[in-house]
Each structure stands twice: as structure tokens, then as C-alpha cells.
Amino acid sequence: MASIWRRNITRGAAALLALLGAAGACDVQTGLDLNYRADRAERGHLWIRVRCSPGAAPYRLSLPTTHFQGGDWALQLTRGGQALDLRVLAVRPLLGDALWPGQVLRGDQQLVFEVDAPGGQWASPAGEYRGDLMLSLQPEGQP
């Protein structure tokens, strides 16, 4: 009987988010949910949530361009010497708009993207994997 592993990797537990700069009165949270069985793969989801106080200035929430491979984002998680290479399907967000470098947003946002392994290859041992996703949150009008 195949076990189901559920990994919930959050900002506090796994350093998934590195926040660069500040957009006053806005807070960013992110997480990654992966569900799959030993005998078959299932896609996961990356979520990004921005909460702003009323009247907060517009902001740019973006990824460094080095994370992009075509329309997708490259994301690598590691556990000891094991690596799990993933791609975030930026061209097909489940909720919210696709996120592009330098995009200007305003107010609360909730973005949920599909996560898949290149070629559908999910081979990796069970356990908690950690990774870094560099996001930048800057007030509009600042470099």
C-alpha cells in the first residue's frame, strides 16, 4: 500500500521566501504544497499571499529573471544531498494573474500556481525538502 506524503513548506519552516525591500503596510506569505504517492505523481501548488493595509501604495512583486525558463519558474528543493527540481507553471495560474518581473500590483493579492516536475519526473525519497524562492516587494516608483 503506497503511502501519501504531504509536504507543507512555509516561510517560517523552510525559508521559501526571501523578502527584499519593503512596501510599507504590506506583508507577503508564501508556501508550497506537494501531494504524491509512491506509485504515481500528482502536481502540487505554490501560493503567494499579499495583505496590505487600507491606503497602501501600489507595489511591484517580482521574481529575478534568472528564475524564468520560458513562461515557467525554476524551483529547486533540497534534502541532504538529494535535490528535487520543480517548475512553477507561471503561464497557467489557478488563481490570480501570472507574475512577471517588475509587474505593478495594488492591494491584497492571492496567487496560486501549479507546480510540476520537469517531464513529470518526481523521483525522490520522502522527507521535508527546503528551497529558496527570491521575491522582491518594492513600492512603485523605486528601483
Number of C-alpha atoms within 10 A of each C-alpha: 6 9 10 12 14 15 17 15 20 17 16 11 11 17 16 21 20 14 16 12 11 13 20 15 13 21 15 20 16 20 21 20 16 18 14 17 15 15 9 11 16 13 14 19 19 19 19 17 14 18 16 18 12 10 9 16 17 18 23 23 24 18 19 14 11 8 16 17 12 10 15 17 21 19 18 15 17 14 15 8 5 11 16 18 17 21 21 25 21 21 16 15 19 16 13 13 15 17 20 17 15 18 13 17 18 18 16 15 16 15 17 24 24 21 25 21 20 12 8 12 13 19 13 12 12 14 10 16 18 18 17 15 20 15 20 20 24 23 20 17 9 7 7
